Amino acid sequence: MDLKNLTMDDLKEKFAAFDRKTLIKFGIGIGAIILFLIIYFAILNPMVKERKAKFDDKLNKLQEIQQFENDMVSIRAQIKKLGPIVEKNSTLFHSKAEVEGLYQSLSRFAGAYGLVISKIQKKKPVPILKPGIAQQAEELLQQNQISYYKIPVDYEIKGNFLNYIKFKRAVSRAKKMLNFDKELINVVQNDKNGSVIASGELTIVGLPNEFF
């Protein structure tokens, strides 16, 4: 290019061409940045957030599983410790279902000795309070204040006197706690078999969580 022959118009044309190229490159660069930002915020960022949320959820679940495993170890230890107490109570105390089935249970004993149970009438369970708990209205009691419940039962049994004694002995040897608190024995007149009518009150016991 001959600089001597370069005119002002040539310079303007050169600068105009340079500005157009620069602007085009600059515009392409800006466009690329804008496109990247659109892709990032519209597609990539939600994907990243979703994966991060899943990862955080996974960590929380792993922590919960670890906590559950620790709790299970503690619970197993408590169960092992309470095992002998539960076993003892289960053999002594009656469940609510067992109380409801008391007639059938006693009938099996009575039937084995040729006796007939003519009356079984359960009364309202009576709460027996733990030591140190003052007597108060039953509706004010809390379950943890009650040691156990005593359930009175009126009964009447007919049959041979000796068999009745054997029946009582068999019942007393049963695992479940049952006491004959009141007893009245009347001989049946003019009966050649020596039959009697035994009546009175027996009591059984149940746990608070069954009868509260």
C-alpha positions as CSV (number, residue, x, y, z in Angstrom):
1,M,0.0,0.0,0.0
2,D,1.4,3.4,-1.0
3,L,1.1,5.6,2.0
4,K,1.8,8.7,0.0
5,N,-1.3,8.2,-2.0
6,L,-3.4,7.2,1.0
7,T,-6.4,9.6,1.4
8,M,-8.6,10.4,4.2
9,D,-11.4,8.4,2.6
10,D,-9.2,5.4,2.5
11,L,-8.5,5.7,6.2
12,K,-12.2,6.0,7.0
13,E,-12.9,3.0,5.0
14,K,-10.1,1.0,6.7
15,F,-11.3,2.0,10.2
16,A,-15.0,1.2,9.2
17,A,-13.9,-2.3,8.1
18,F,-11.9,-2.8,11.3
19,D,-14.8,-1.7,13.5
20,R,-17.2,-4.0,11.7
21,K,-15.0,-7.1,12.2
22,T,-14.3,-6.2,15.8
23,L,-18.0,-5.7,16.5
24,I,-18.9,-9.0,14.8
25,K,-16.3,-10.9,16.9
26,F,-17.4,-9.1,20.0
27,G,-21.0,-9.8,19.2
28,I,-20.2,-13.5,18.7
29,G,-18.4,-13.6,22.0
30,I,-21.3,-12.0,23.9
31,G,-23.7,-14.3,22.1
32,A,-21.7,-17.3,23.1
33,I,-21.7,-16.2,26.8
34,I,-25.4,-15.5,26.8
35,L,-26.1,-18.9,25.2
36,F,-23.9,-20.6,27.8
37,L,-25.7,-18.8,30.6
38,I,-29.1,-19.8,29.2
39,I,-28.0,-23.4,28.9
40,Y,-26.5,-23.4,32.4
41,F,-29.5,-21.8,34.2
42,A,-32.2,-23.5,32.1
43,I,-30.7,-27.0,31.9
44,L,-27.4,-27.6,33.8
45,N,-28.2,-25.7,37.0
46,P,-31.5,-27.6,37.7
47,M,-29.7,-30.9,37.0
48,V,-26.9,-30.0,39.4
49,K,-29.4,-29.0,42.1
50,E,-31.4,-32.2,41.6
51,R,-28.3,-34.3,41.9
52,K,-27.2,-32.4,44.9
53,A,-30.6,-32.8,46.5
54,K,-30.5,-36.6,45.8
55,F,-27.0,-36.8,47.3
56,D,-28.1,-34.9,50.4
57,D,-31.1,-37.1,50.7
58,K,-28.9,-40.2,50.4
59,L,-26.6,-38.9,53.2
60,N,-29.7,-38.2,55.4
61,K,-31.0,-41.8,54.8
62,L,-27.6,-43.3,55.6
63,Q,-27.5,-41.3,58.8
64,E,-31.1,-42.5,59.7
65,I,-30.1,-46.1,58.9
66,Q,-27.1,-45.8,61.2
67,Q,-29.3,-44.3,63.9
68,F,-31.9,-47.1,63.5
69,E,-29.1,-49.7,63.8
70,N,-27.9,-48.0,67.0
71,D,-31.4,-47.9,68.4
72,M,-31.9,-51.6,67.5
73,V,-28.8,-52.5,69.6
74,S,-30.2,-50.5,72.5
75,I,-33.7,-52.0,72.1
76,R,-32.3,-55.6,72.0
77,A,-30.4,-54.9,75.2
78,Q,-33.5,-53.6,76.9
79,I,-35.6,-56.6,75.7
80,K,-32.9,-59.0,77.0
81,K,-33.0,-57.2,80.3
82,L,-36.8,-57.2,80.6
83,G,-37.1,-60.7,79.3
84,P,-37.1,-62.4,82.7
85,I,-39.6,-59.9,84.1
86,V,-42.0,-60.3,81.2
87,E,-41.8,-64.1,81.5
88,K,-42.5,-64.0,85.2
89,N,-45.5,-61.6,84.7
90,S,-46.9,-63.6,81.8
91,T,-47.0,-66.7,84.0
92,L,-48.6,-65.0,87.0
93,F,-50.9,-62.3,85.5
94,H,-53.9,-62.8,83.3
95,S,-54.4,-60.9,80.1
96,K,-57.8,-59.3,79.3
97,A,-58.5,-62.1,76.9
98,E,-57.7,-64.7,79.5
99,V,-60.1,-63.0,82.0
100,E,-62.8,-63.1,79.3
101,G,-62.2,-66.8,78.8
102,L,-62.0,-67.6,82.5
103,Y,-65.2,-69.7,82.4
104,Q,-63.9,-71.9,79.7
105,S,-60.5,-72.2,81.5
106,L,-62.1,-73.2,84.8
107,S,-64.6,-75.5,83.1
108,R,-61.7,-77.6,81.7
109,F,-60.4,-78.1,85.3
110,A,-63.9,-78.8,86.6
111,G,-64.7,-81.2,83.9
112,A,-61.6,-83.2,84.6
113,Y,-63.1,-83.9,88.1
114,G,-66.7,-84.3,87.2
115,L,-67.7,-80.9,88.5
116,V,-70.2,-78.4,87.1
117,I,-69.6,-74.6,87.2
118,S,-73.1,-73.1,87.6
119,K,-71.9,-69.5,88.1
120,I,-69.0,-67.3,87.1
121,Q,-69.6,-63.6,87.5
122,K,-66.6,-61.2,87.0
123,K,-66.7,-58.0,89.0
124,K,-65.0,-54.6,88.3
125,P,-61.2,-54.8,88.4
126,V,-59.7,-53.1,91.5
127,P,-56.4,-51.2,91.1
128,I,-53.7,-52.1,93.6
129,L,-51.4,-49.1,93.9
130,K,-47.6,-49.1,94.0
131,P,-45.9,-48.5,97.4
132,G,-46.0,-44.8,98.3
133,I,-49.0,-43.9,96.1
134,A,-51.8,-42.3,98.1
135,Q,-55.3,-43.6,97.7
136,Q,-57.4,-41.4,95.4
137,A,-60.3,-41.5,93.1
138,E,-59.8,-44.1,90.3
139,E,-60.4,-41.6,87.5
140,L,-57.4,-39.5,88.8
141,L,-55.0,-42.4,88.8
142,Q,-52.2,-42.8,86.2
143,Q,-51.2,-46.1,84.8
144,N,-47.7,-45.8,86.2
145,Q,-49.1,-45.5,89.7
146,I,-50.8,-48.9,89.5
147,S,-48.9,-52.1,90.4
148,Y,-51.6,-54.5,89.2
149,Y,-55.3,-55.1,89.1
150,K,-57.2,-57.5,91.2
151,I,-60.3,-58.9,89.5
152,P,-62.9,-60.5,91.9
153,V,-65.0,-63.3,90.5
154,D,-68.1,-64.8,92.2
155,Y,-68.4,-68.5,91.5
156,E,-70.6,-71.5,92.3
157,I,-69.5,-75.1,91.6
158,K,-71.5,-78.3,92.1
159,G,-70.2,-81.9,92.5
160,N,-68.5,-84.4,94.7
161,F,-66.7,-82.9,97.7
162,L,-63.5,-84.9,97.3
163,N,-63.4,-84.0,93.6
164,Y,-63.9,-80.3,94.5
165,I,-60.8,-80.5,96.7
166,K,-58.8,-82.0,93.9
167,F,-60.1,-79.3,91.6
168,K,-58.9,-76.6,93.9
169,R,-55.5,-78.2,94.3
170,A,-55.1,-78.5,90.5
171,V,-56.1,-74.8,90.0
172,S,-53.6,-73.7,92.7
173,R,-50.8,-75.5,90.8
174,A,-51.6,-73.7,87.6
175,K,-49.1,-71.0,86.5
176,K,-51.6,-68.2,86.5
177,M,-52.2,-66.6,89.9
178,L,-55.7,-67.4,91.3
179,N,-56.8,-67.2,94.9
180,F,-60.0,-68.5,96.6
181,D,-60.7,-65.6,99.0
182,K,-64.2,-66.5,100.2
183,E,-65.7,-70.0,100.3
184,L,-69.0,-71.5,101.5
185,I,-69.6,-75.2,101.1
186,N,-73.2,-76.6,101.5
187,V,-73.9,-80.3,101.4
188,V,-76.7,-81.4,99.1
189,Q,-79.3,-83.1,101.2
190,N,-80.3,-86.7,100.4
191,D,-77.6,-87.0,97.7
192,K,-75.9,-90.5,97.7
193,N,-72.9,-89.2,95.8
194,G,-71.9,-86.8,98.6
195,S,-72.4,-83.8,96.4
196,V,-71.8,-80.2,97.6
197,I,-72.4,-76.7,96.3
198,A,-69.3,-74.6,96.8
199,S,-69.8,-70.9,96.4
200,G,-67.7,-67.8,97.1
201,E,-65.2,-65.4,95.6
202,L,-61.9,-66.0,93.9
203,T,-59.5,-63.3,92.6
204,I,-57.2,-63.2,89.7
205,V,-54.6,-60.5,88.8
206,G,-53.9,-58.6,85.6
207,L,-51.3,-56.1,84.5
208,P,-52.2,-52.3,84.4
209,N,-51.8,-52.0,80.6
210,E,-54.5,-54.7,80.1
211,F,-57.1,-53.1,82.4
212,F,-56.3,-49.4,82.8
